Amino acid sequence: MSVEAREARQPWILLSPALTAVALFLFVPLLFILVYSFWLRTATGADQAGFYLDNWREALTDAFYRDILFSTLRIAAITTLVCALMGYPAAYFIARSKGNKAILLLLLMLPFWISYIIRTMSWINILGVSGALNTFLLWTGIITDPIQMLYNETTVILGLVHFLLPFMVLNVFVSLEGIDTNLEDAANSLGATRWETFLQVTLPLSLPGLAAGGLLCFVLGAGTYITPLVLGGPRDAMFANLVFEAIITQLNWPLGSALSLMLLAVLGVLVMIYNRYLGMAQLMKGLG
Amino acid sequence: MTKKMDNTTRYERLRERYMNGDLDRRSFLGMIGAAGLAYGVQTPFAKYAHAAAGEVRFDGWGGVVSEAFREHAFDPFTEKTGIPVVDGTFGGGDEYLSRVKASQEGEYNIAHLSGVFDYARYYNLGLASTLNEDNIPNLKFVIPKLVDVFRNVSDGALSCVPYDYGTTGLAYNRKYISDEEMKEKGAKILIDEAYKGKIAGWGDWRTRIWFGSLQTDQDPNGATDMEAVWDAIRAHRDLSLKYWTSGAELMSLLAEEEIYVTEGWSGRIYALQEQGHDIGYMDPPNGYGWQECLFVMKGSPMEACEELLNFMLAPETSIAVAEGQNYPPALDPQQVDLGSKIPTLPAFDPTGTLSGLTFADPAYWNVNEAEWSKTFGRVQKGY
C-alpha cells in the first residue's frame, strides 16, 4: 500500500470508534423512532405496526402541538436572551481578569458537579413559602405574609437560566480570549473611548462566541423537560413534556415518536441556519 | 446480614474511594470502563443469570412505602431463603408500564401495582404470568372480595396477590381549614375560589376525572356529562398552585404550607400526621378507593416469586409492612388479628367486606383510557 493510500485511510481508522458509536447510539435509535412514528397505538396500548400517517397528520395539523411548540420556542428565546445579558459581562470580566482566571473558571464549572435535578429543586428551598427568601423578608419586616414566587413561567425561566448560564459564559469567554488585545489598544490610541472600543471592536469580534452560546442555550432550553415539571405550575409545560406524556402517560409511543422528531426537526433547522452563517467551528471551540 | 447492593450504590462507593484518594484516577476510570463493558456484554443474558440465581426484582412506589417493604419483607426474606431481592421504584403505574414495555422479558419481575384497572391493562398487553396458588398457601388469609376481582379479569387464574388497600381522599391543613368546612364542602373545596393558589392535586388523569365527577355530583364510575367533568377539572386547574407528581412532593407541599388542600393518598397523609403536622384527612362520599397488588410479570422466576409472595402474605410480615407504610393489609380481619395500629389507619374496614369503599371499575375506565388521558393532557395545559 502506498504512503498516500495509508495516509488517506488513517483518519477513517482513527474515527471509526467514534463513528461506530454515533451510528449505533444515535442514528440507529433515530431510525427506530422514525419507524415507530408511522405505527399506531391500539386501544389496549399495544402498538400496531404498519405505515400510517395519522400521527404525523395530528402532530402537524393540531393547533395544540403548534401552540405548545411556539410557547417552548418563546421560553427558550427569553432564556437565551437573559443568559446573554447576564453571561456576557461575566465572561468579559473573567477574560480580562489577571491572575485569578483559573479560579473564576473553576467557580463557573462548579455547578456541573451537582445533579441538574438537585440544582433545579434547590429553588424550592430558596423561593418557597417557607424558603430562604421569604423567611428573610418576613424576618426583616418587609413583608407580613409570604409571597408566592414558585410554580409559574418566571420560575421555569429562572431554572433554565440557572442551568444554561455557564454554557453562555464559556462560549463568550473562549471568543473573548481569542481577541488580540492590541486591537483594543490600537482603537484607544486612535481616540476611541473604552465604550466605543467595546462596541466597535470587542463586541463584533466576540459575536461568534455569543452566537454559539446562544445556540447552545436555545437548543438545550427548548428540549428541557425537568425544569417545567419541578418549577412550573399546572399550565407550564414545554414540548418535551408532551413527548413524555405521549410515551409515558398515554403509552402512545408512535405519537410520541412523531412529536420528538418534530422537535428535532425544528431545532435541527436552527442549527443548520447557524452553521450556514457562522459555521460549527466556533461551537466546537466553545464546547472544547 | 448482607444487603443486596444496586449498581448506583456500587458506583457511589467507588467514587467515594476515588474522592478519598484510595484509588488513583487511572484505576477509577478503568473500573468504570470495565463496569460499562461488563454491563453491555451481560445485559442480553442477564435475565437467564437472574433466573438461575433466583434473584427477584421488585418495583414499588418509593419513599416510606419502599422503606417498609425493604425493612419488613425483603431483608428478612433474603435472610431466610438466601434469595436476593433487588428493589426499584417508579412514580406511577403509567411510567412503569412504559419501562416494562421497553424491557426484555424477565428483566422486571414483581410490581406493586395499584387498582384493578392496572392489572387489566397488564393482562391485556400480555405481560401477565400465571401463579401456582399451591405455592402461596398464605393466600387463604386474604379478603376474598379482593382476590375475586382479579380472577374475574384473568379468566379465573391469578397473576398477582392483593396486598393492601387505601383511599385517595381530601387532605387539608387544619390551621386554615376546619373539619366542619371540609364536611360541608367535600370534594368541591378543590374548586373553591377562596383557596385560589393554595390548592393542589395529583397530575393523574384518573384522579382528576374521579374528583371532577364528584364535584359535578356524578357517579365516578359512570359519569354521563363529561363536559361538566372537564369544566370542573379546568376550574381546579385554574385555582391550583401545582399538580404534584409523587408522594414525596405531596407531603412536602402540605408540610411546607405551600398549599392548604389537595387530594392525597391516605397512607402518606397518615405519615404526615405521625410526623406531627396538623393535616386532616377525609374521604368524601364516593371517595376514591383502591387496592394494590403484587403483580408477577411474564418471564419471571416463578418459584422464587411465589415464595416471596407467600412470605409477604404471612400475617407477621404483612402486618409489619402495613404498619410501616400506613396502608391496611389485604388480610381478612375476620381471620387474622391485625394488632392495635392497623385499625387506626385511614380506610381500614374491620368487617373485611370493603363495602364502604368505591373502587374504580376497570370496564368503565380502561375503555376510555386512551381518549381521556389525551384530553386531560390538553386540559392541563389550558385547553
Interface residues (C-beta under 8 A of the other chain):
Chain A: R41 A43 T44 G45 A46 F64 I68 I124 G128 V129 S130 Q148 L150 Y151 L229 G233 P234 R235 A237 L242 E245 I247 I248 T249 Q250 L251 N252 W253
Chain B: D94 E95 L97 S98 K101 R121 N124 L125 G126 G197 G203 W205 R237 S240 L241 K242 Y243 T245 S252 E256 E257 E258 V367 E369 A370 S373 K374 G377 R378 Q380 K381 G382 Y383
